[in-house]
Amino acid sequence: MERSIRTVYGRCESEKTIERSRFITYSAHVESEEEARAFIAEVRSQHTLATHVCFAFIADKLGNLQRFSDDGEPQGTAGVPMLEVLKAKKLFETAVAVVRYFGGVKLGAGGLVRAYSSSVAENLDVADVRVLEVCVEYALEVDYTGIDGLQKYLSTHTCSLLSTDYGEKVRFVVAVKKAEEESFIQGLIDHMQGRVETQRGKEYYAPFKE
């Protein structure tokens, strides 16, 4: 699979009060069910006196690994609404947990759905969301006379410079988006008038700001 996906990058915490109940929301990037459950366990350990710790996650890039929990709230009022927010925002490899400290006022089923879904939505609105895209590493070698030309090309095109090695020749290792690979390499060869050696390396997902 080589499609781009949206994910929360890093962690985000937010809080709101509804009818005297505190709702503390956490979101995190996870890449497996084990990572998601470890994140949820960590949240639970920070809030041992909380009334509920509800969660939802989509822990893969395809959207097949989905889990949720109402953690004692009426069925369907917390976990599913939280999961639906993740789906609506088209987020993958993302886990959310909402901690509730009951304030003495019952919200009713509709109120709970709104409380949990809005808590997650507001958290994700301020979270650092990145797009994971398939990248390809390239080793680029030039003579010392070609350094300026190569650096100029790299500075005006979307790529990440990973390393530079000054030996008999100068070797730059860069990562480029796979979707732009062909045009990037052909443009480079044209720009350098053929005076560059390119060696294709590994592929992997890398995060980019939206």
C-alpha positions, 0 to 999 in steps of 0.5 A: 500500500502506497497511499498517503495517510493522515495521522496525529504526530506526537501527543496532544492534551486538552480539557473542558468542563461540561455540567461540572464534569471534567473531560480530559482528552489525550491523542497520540500517534500509534503504529500497532494495537500494542502501542495503542493499549500502552498509551491508554494504560499510561493515561489510566495510570495518570488518572487512577481516581477518574470515573471513566477512561474511554478510548478509541483508536485506529492503529494501522494504515488501512483502517482495519484495526479499530477498537473502542471502549465506553468504560462503564458509560452507557453503551454507544455513548462514548467509544463509538462517537470517539471512533466516528470522529477519527473516521470523519477526520480521516485519521489513521495510526491514531489513538484518543482517550477521554478521562471523565471526572463525574461532576454530579450532573447526569448528561443523558445519552445524547449529552454524553455522545456530544460531550465525548465526540466534541472533546475528541474533535476539539483536541484533534483540531489543535493536535499536530496532524501530519501526512505520511507519504511514501518516500524514496532515499537516493544517494547522489554523487557529484564531483566537487565542481558540481556541489553548488549546482546540486545544492541549488537544485535541492534547495528549490525542490521538495526533499529532505537532505539526510546526510552529506559525505565528502570523499573522493566525490561528494555524496548527498543522501536525500529522501523524496516523495515517491509520487514526485520521484520520477520528475525529481530525478529527471529534473536533477539530471537535466539541471546537472547536465548528466554530471550526477550519479544517482542510486535508488535506496529504500522506501518508507513512510515519512511525515509531512506537514499539511 
